[in-house]
């Protein structure tokens, strides 16, 4: 009975979210509450929800302050000098331009927002690509691969969702795959180099020093060029502290945000404006995360998740069950074309993880495998994300052509990360 009710709960969640019949927040709260009542757990519901919220709180806090931290640094124009240097470095060589595109997209995506990355990088580089006669598809593809791979970072949406769904810290998921992640980034650079070499035949020689993007060239009122090195140092300290485990991520970003805001905008009025500028994005994701705490808290506390995993164990052959992490890693990127991040990480992943545990396989391995492709390398090509349409709109390319070119390359990056993880013993086979 519990297994069937749990399955119906997940299916209803997937239907409501994917069909957009209800917002993720509403579906993640009301669907499990209804299921909990039907399971006869009415009196235990508050305790289950409280437990779920307690497990999700550090991740939710981390995300809010990470968005605010990187948002303040973007407002301060921290990356503007880097953009100028990269354009100067690129000269009129398509290979260098392609590599510079990848590097710039990776740096801008430090804030974990695909929309911000595309809004900054594509308009800045599109005039360069057009003037040289380089394909806009190459621009869209390189930016997509760079942003997608960077989405694996601890404060990236998929990693945060996976950690929340499995009730573990983001560092438990990310730190073990740090080296495979770096290999993935180098793979993106290799692809950018390859695409750049293919573009050389279409080169239209021109002095790029004459190319100037007026929107990016202006000194905005919020920019703080004199604080460039201080802001870069803040980024390095924050990222190093998280990767090296010096402090929990939510503590790191709380302190880093407060310092960045105080240093760049000492006036209280300016501080309020900067917070308001990024509050909408931060609170939207935070509300989904805390709603997910309600969902997972009820499904686990009521015994539905355990019952479903037990039922699947009886149906799956042991050879398949023990290979769930590997299978998840292989299918993760293609799954981005079928499941949006909320439905996958809060509906599918917990079930996969629980099933893996019944076969004495680590549920965290399944989580690591999932973030290697599902809405990481796959998010900039998925028709289920608004960011994909923002990217192709800014670049002026067709969705089908973008997917045709980028999907095989994104899948390649996922497979490289997965292969390195298998060779290192991070994903067992």
Helices and strands as residue ranges (DSSP letters): H 2-18, H 24-38, H 45-75, H 80-90, H 94-108, G 109-111, H 114-132, H 136-150, H 157-166, H 170-174, G 175-177, H 178-199, G 200-202, G 208-210, H 214-217, G 225-227, H 228-243, H 249-264, H 268-301, H 304-315, H 318-321, H 324-335, H 341-343, I 344-348, H 349-358, H 363-370, G 379-381, H 386-395, H 399-423
